[in-house]
Protein backbone atom coordinates (compact mmCIF):
# COMPACT_ATOMS: atom_id res chain seq x y z
CA UNK A 1 0.00 0.00 0.00
CA UNK A 2 2.04 2.98 -1.17
CA UNK A 3 1.45 6.27 0.61
CA UNK A 4 1.71 9.66 -1.00
CA UNK A 5 4.10 12.27 0.49
CA UNK A 6 1.27 14.13 2.24
CA UNK A 7 0.11 10.97 4.00
CA UNK A 8 3.67 10.15 5.09
CA UNK A 9 4.12 13.68 6.41
CA UNK A 10 0.93 13.35 8.48
CA UNK A 11 2.04 9.99 9.87
CA UNK A 12 5.49 11.38 10.78
CA UNK A 13 3.75 14.17 12.66
CA UNK A 14 1.60 11.66 14.59
CA UNK A 15 4.60 9.43 15.33
CA UNK A 16 6.72 12.22 16.77
CA UNK A 17 5.32 11.84 20.29
CA UNK A 18 5.14 8.03 20.31
CA UNK A 19 7.42 5.87 22.43
CA UNK A 20 8.95 2.70 20.94
CA UNK A 21 6.68 -0.28 21.56
CA UNK A 22 9.21 -2.91 20.43
CA UNK A 23 12.97 -2.96 21.03
CA UNK A 24 15.17 -5.18 18.88
CA UNK A 25 18.35 -5.94 20.80
CA UNK A 26 21.52 -7.92 20.37
CA UNK A 27 19.72 -11.13 19.39
CA UNK A 28 18.23 -9.50 16.31
CA UNK A 29 14.97 -10.11 14.54
CA UNK A 30 13.45 -13.38 15.77
CA UNK A 31 10.01 -14.85 15.07
CA UNK A 32 8.76 -13.74 18.49
CA UNK A 33 9.79 -10.16 17.76
CA UNK A 34 8.02 -10.27 14.39
CA UNK A 35 4.87 -11.56 16.10
CA UNK A 36 5.06 -8.72 18.63
CA UNK A 37 5.45 -6.14 15.84
CA UNK A 38 2.48 -7.67 14.03
CA UNK A 39 0.28 -7.54 17.12
CA UNK A 40 1.40 -3.95 17.94
CA UNK A 41 0.43 -2.89 14.41
CA UNK A 42 -3.00 -4.47 14.85
CA UNK A 43 -3.50 -2.53 18.08
CA UNK A 44 -1.96 0.84 17.13
CA UNK A 45 -1.51 0.99 13.31
CA UNK A 46 1.44 3.41 13.75
CA UNK A 47 4.39 2.25 15.86
CA UNK A 48 8.00 3.07 16.66
CA UNK A 49 10.63 0.36 16.94
CA UNK A 50 14.00 0.85 18.61
CA UNK A 51 16.84 -0.95 16.81
CA UNK A 52 19.45 -1.20 19.56
CA UNK A 53 22.75 -3.03 19.33
CA UNK A 54 23.32 -2.71 15.58
CA UNK A 55 25.41 -0.50 13.32
CA UNK A 56 23.89 1.63 10.57
CA UNK A 57 24.05 -1.03 7.83
CA UNK A 58 22.56 -3.69 10.13
CA UNK A 59 19.74 -1.35 11.14
CA UNK A 60 18.85 -0.75 7.50
CA UNK A 61 18.93 -4.51 6.85
CA UNK A 62 16.64 -5.16 9.84
CA UNK A 63 14.25 -2.40 8.71
CA UNK A 64 14.04 -3.90 5.22
CA UNK A 65 13.63 -7.41 6.65
CA UNK A 66 10.65 -6.23 8.73
CA UNK A 67 9.04 -4.71 5.62
CA UNK A 68 9.64 -7.91 3.64
CA UNK A 69 8.35 -10.30 6.32
CA UNK A 70 5.26 -8.52 7.65
CA UNK A 71 2.40 -8.23 5.19
CA UNK A 72 1.04 -4.76 4.46
CA UNK A 73 3.56 -2.82 6.53
CA UNK A 74 4.99 0.49 5.32
CA UNK A 75 8.22 2.02 6.60
CA UNK A 76 7.52 5.71 7.27
CA UNK A 77 10.94 6.88 8.41
CA UNK A 78 14.12 5.88 10.20
CA UNK A 79 16.04 8.34 12.32
CA UNK A 80 19.10 7.00 14.10
CA UNK A 81 18.12 3.84 15.92
CA UNK A 82 14.37 4.44 15.74
CA UNK A 83 12.14 3.30 12.89
CA UNK A 84 8.48 4.17 12.33
CA UNK A 85 6.11 1.71 10.66
CA UNK A 86 2.46 1.87 9.63
CA UNK A 87 -0.13 -0.67 8.64
CA UNK A 88 -3.80 0.21 8.24
CA UNK A 89 -6.19 -1.86 10.30
CA UNK A 90 -9.57 -2.11 8.52
CA UNK A 91 -11.28 -2.91 11.86
CA UNK A 92 -10.27 0.53 13.19
CA UNK A 93 -11.36 2.49 10.13
CA UNK A 94 -14.06 4.51 11.90
CA UNK A 95 -11.93 5.09 15.01
CA UNK A 96 -8.87 6.70 13.39
CA UNK A 97 -7.62 10.00 14.70
CA UNK A 98 -7.66 12.83 12.21
CA UNK A 99 -5.27 15.78 12.31
C-alpha positions, 0 to 999 in steps of 0.5 A, a space after each residue: 500500500 504505497 502512501 503519497 508524500 502528504 500521508 507520510 508527512 501526516 504519519 510522521 507528525 503523529 509518530 513524533 510523540 510516540 514511544 517505541 513499543 518494540 525494542 530489537 536488541 543484540 539477538 536480532 529479529 526473531 520470530 517472536 519479535 516479528 509476532 510482537 510487531 504484528 500484534 502492535 500494528 493491529 493494536 496501534 496501526 502506527 508504531 515506533 521500533 528501537 533498533 538497539 545493538 546494531 550499526 547503521 548497515 545492520 539497522 537498515 537490513 533489519 528495517 528492510 527485513 521487517 518490511 519484507 516479512 510482515 504483510 502490508 507494513 509500510 516504513 515511514 521513516 528511520 532516524 538514528 536507531 528508531 524506525 516508524 512503521 504503519 499498517 492500516 487496520 480495517 477494523 479501526 477504520 471509523 476510530 482513526 484519529 484525524 489531524 
